[in-house]
Amino acid sequence: MKKQFLLLAAFFSLYSFADTHLADVIVKDRYQQDVSLKQYQGKPLYIKAWASWCPFCLATLDEIDEFSGENNATVNRAFTIVTLVSPNQLGEKNINDFVKWYNNLGYKNIVLLIDSQGEILKRTHIKGYPANIVLDKDLNIVKVAQGNWGKAKIKAETMR
């Protein structure tokens, strides 16, 4: 039993994040301007990965919009909140259709990052939505988890 556990632990450590640093990733904003994740360096970063076709994701966008407004407007905030979509990846719309659809939703506080190449999905091994990514202040991956996180969970996981 002990030997099986050690083999399992070795397997998962090999599958762990080979590239744990995301500071070099360039994505787009909803206006299709380049955004370097480096601009978020200095504070922990919470990323909610979601898709337009995911009902569980859509059900929590109002809460993320409200929480983003509260948190990101705070001058001395402890962490930053952004969301991530990956057009043409995992069944998502193409970038033009997504942006047109998203702009009609009317969210005012959500920081939307667009990863058309799926680089962040690849590096974090995300295979489905919704997903949560926590980066430390140096943009190293701390945690990746599936499911919807509410405010309390986001705070607890980001502030560890």
N, C-alpha and C positions, 0 to 999 in steps of 0.2 A: 504494500500500500504506500509506504513511504517513497519507494522508488518511483511508483507511478506519479505521485505528487510532484517529485522533483523533475521528472520528464515533462509533465504538464507545465510546470513553472518555467522550465527552460524554453519550451515552445512559445509560450506567451511572451516571454522576454525577447525572443527573436522577432516576434510579430509586433512588438511595441514600436513606438515611433522612431523610425530610422532617422528622419530629419525632424528634429524637435523644435527647430527655430523657424519662425515665420516672418522675421523682419524683412527678408528680401522679397517677399511676395508683393506684386503690384496687381491691384484689382481696379475696378471702375466704380464711380458713383452712378447715381441714376441719371445723370446728365452725360454719362459716358466719358467723364474726365478721369485720368489716371489718379489713383490713390495708392500711396505706399503705406503698408502697415507700419512702417517705421514711425509715422507721425503719431502713432498711439503708444510708442515706447515711453516708459516712465511711470505708468500706472498699470495695474492688472487690467486685462481686457476680456470681457464676456462677449462671445459671438453666438448668436442664435442662428443656426442654419435651417432654412425652411424652403418650401416650394409652394407654388400657386395652386397645385392640384391636391395638396395635403390638407384635409379638413381639420386635423388636429393642430396643424400649424396656424391656419387661418383663425381658428377659435381663440388663439391667445395673442393675436396681433394687437388688439385693443389694449390689453394689459401691458404688452411690451412698449407700445406707444406712450402710454401713461407713465410707466416706470422710466423709460428713456427720458421723457420730459423732466421728470423730477430729478433723476440722477445726473444727467448730462448738463443740466443748467446750474448745478451746484459748483461753485468756484473751486472749492477744496474737496471735490469728490474723491472717493477712495478708489474707484475703478470706472471704466468706460464701458458702455453698452453699444454694440452694433449688431446689425443683422446681415446675413449673407445668403444670397441666392446664386445658383450656378446654371444659367441658361444653357440649354442643350445637354445638360447632364442629368442623369437619373430621372428622365421623363419631363424635365422642365421645358417651358416654352422657349422659343428663340429670344434673343435679347431685345429685339424691337417690339415683338408682341408682349413680352413680359413688362417692359418699361411702360408701354401704352396702357396695359391693364393696371399696373401698380399705380401710376399717376392718377387714375380715376378713383382710387381707394380713399384718398384724402388724409392719410396719416401725416401729422405735422412734426412729430418728434423722432420718428424712427430714422436712424442712420443706416442707410441701405448700401451695402457693398455688393458688387456684382463680379463674380469669379467665372467668367465664360470658359476659361480653360480647365476649370475644375481642379486647380492646383491645390487649394486648401482641402478639398474633399480627398484628394489622393494622399496628401501628407498626413491627414488625420484619420484615414481609413473609414470615412463615413460612407455607409452603404444605403442609408435611408433617412427619412425625416419624421419628426423634427429631431435635431441634434444640437447639442450644446458643447461649445469649446471654451475652455478657460485657459488664458495665457497669463504668464506672470509679467512683471513690469519690463522684462527684457524680451518679451514676446516668445518665450519658450512655452511649448505645450505642457500644461499641467494636468488637464483632464479633458476627455472627450466622452460624452454619454448621450445615449438616445433618450427621447422622451421630452415632454414639456416640463419646464421648470418655472415655478412661480417666483415672485419677488424674494421670498424668504430663502428659497433654495439657491437662487442666483447670488444673493448676498453671501450666504454661508459658504458656497463653493468658491466664489471669487476672492473672498477675504481670508482664505486659509493661510 
